[in-house]
């Protein structure tokens, strides 16, 4: 009988079976396969793969792909006999210990941002405990002219993958249909060349563009199937030449409420990688006022002349 959600597999006792994550680590080391290579081979983001290995919890399709990659028969019955692991639904491995939802889910982005402000230090959880919940709460509360901007230069955004972001793709499609904007920034070829000469290792602009195009098409397919109006113009990708915020392996994002609310309408977060070496970083670190002002000014230089965004609202701190 297949496992339900987060229920552990029950066959032999755990002491009689090797951890599946240990098997993967051993085989990867023996074959000199990096986590980056392995993640690409099975079609998931590297950070997500690290989370699943850390928890020894995998969606069934990913578990079968990993087994096949290392020469094991992709047979669930046989794998259950040989290894100890937990089966979860796609995305649940990053939500096993998420904090409780508010009693009444915020209905607007400004309410959602204020709720996160009130949680204060609770925003800084260990890497893989509240990321999905955090995004879910905010995306569900976005409406007309609310804005989400994501910037990174050395890693393709999570949304451009196909596995753990399937749910969030639907949330983005629904929010875009309500009039929210989702903007993704990446280096153009000139900035890419500059970063390489400076000793960095940015992703090539073509990689970003391919991922964004596939993501945009997937959002369009979701919207077509679910029926809301086509709002692909609200999903925007911009290659740019502006230099700034070059911390490796970090994604910066800003949420901007169209209605303002109390205080600043903008909140900025830094998304750190999952489980880097033996260190756990907060996956959503709220940026302070000075850093938020600098990040918004940086985004403003890129977005202020964009025809769609310029007509939609005044982009300001």
C-alpha positions, 0 to 999 in steps of 0.5 A: 500500500503506498505511503500517504503524504509524510507517513514512513514506509513500513517493511523491515525495521529501520535497523535492517535497512540502509538510509536511502539518502546515505546510499545516494551520497555514497554512490555520488561520492564514489562516481564523483558526481556533484550534487549539481550534476545529480540534481540536473540529471533527475530534473530538480533544483540542487537546493531541493535535492539537498533538502530531500537528502537531509530529511531522507524524504522524497517524492516517489518519482524523484526517488525512482529517478535517483535509484535508476541513475545509480543502477538500481531497479526503479521498483518501489517494492524492492526499494522498500525492502532494501532502504529506509526512507519516507515518501512525501508528496511533491514539495512536502519535504520542505514543509514537514515542520512549517509554522502554523498558519494564522487563524484567518489567512491574510486576504491582501498582500499588505495584511500578509506582510504585516502579519510577517512583520508581527512574527518578528524573529519567527521569520528566521527559521531553519532553512527548509521549515518555512520557505514553502509556507512563506511563499504560499501565504504571500502569493495567495494574498497578491492582487491587482498591481501588487508586485513580486521581483526576484533577482539572481545572477548565478542560479536559475530561479526555483520557479523555472524548475518543474518539480517542487514549484508546480504548486507555486506555478498555479499560485502565480498563475492565479495571482497574475490573473488577479492583476499581480505582477511577477518580475524576474531579473537576470544579467544580460550578456554584457553583465555576464561577461563582466562578472566572469572577468571579475572572477564570478561564475554567473549563469549564461543569459540563455539559460535564464531565458530558456528557463523563463520561457518554459516557466511562462509557457507553463503558467499560460497552460495552467491559466488556459486549463483553469479558465482565468484570463490570459495574463502572461503579460504580468509574468515579465523577464528582464535581462539587464546590465545593472551591477549590484547585489552580487552575493553568490548563491543568494536570491533577492526578492521584493514584495510591493503592496499596491495599496501601501498599508502602514509603513513602507509598501515594500518588504525585501528578503534574501533567499539563501541556499539550503543546507550549504555544507554543515551550516543551516542558514535562514532561507528567508532573511528579512532585509533591514530598512537600509538594505531594502532601500538600496535594493529597491533603488537598484530595482528601480533603475531597471524597472522604471522605464519598462513599458508595462510596469511604468504604466501600471504603477509608480515604483517607489520606496 
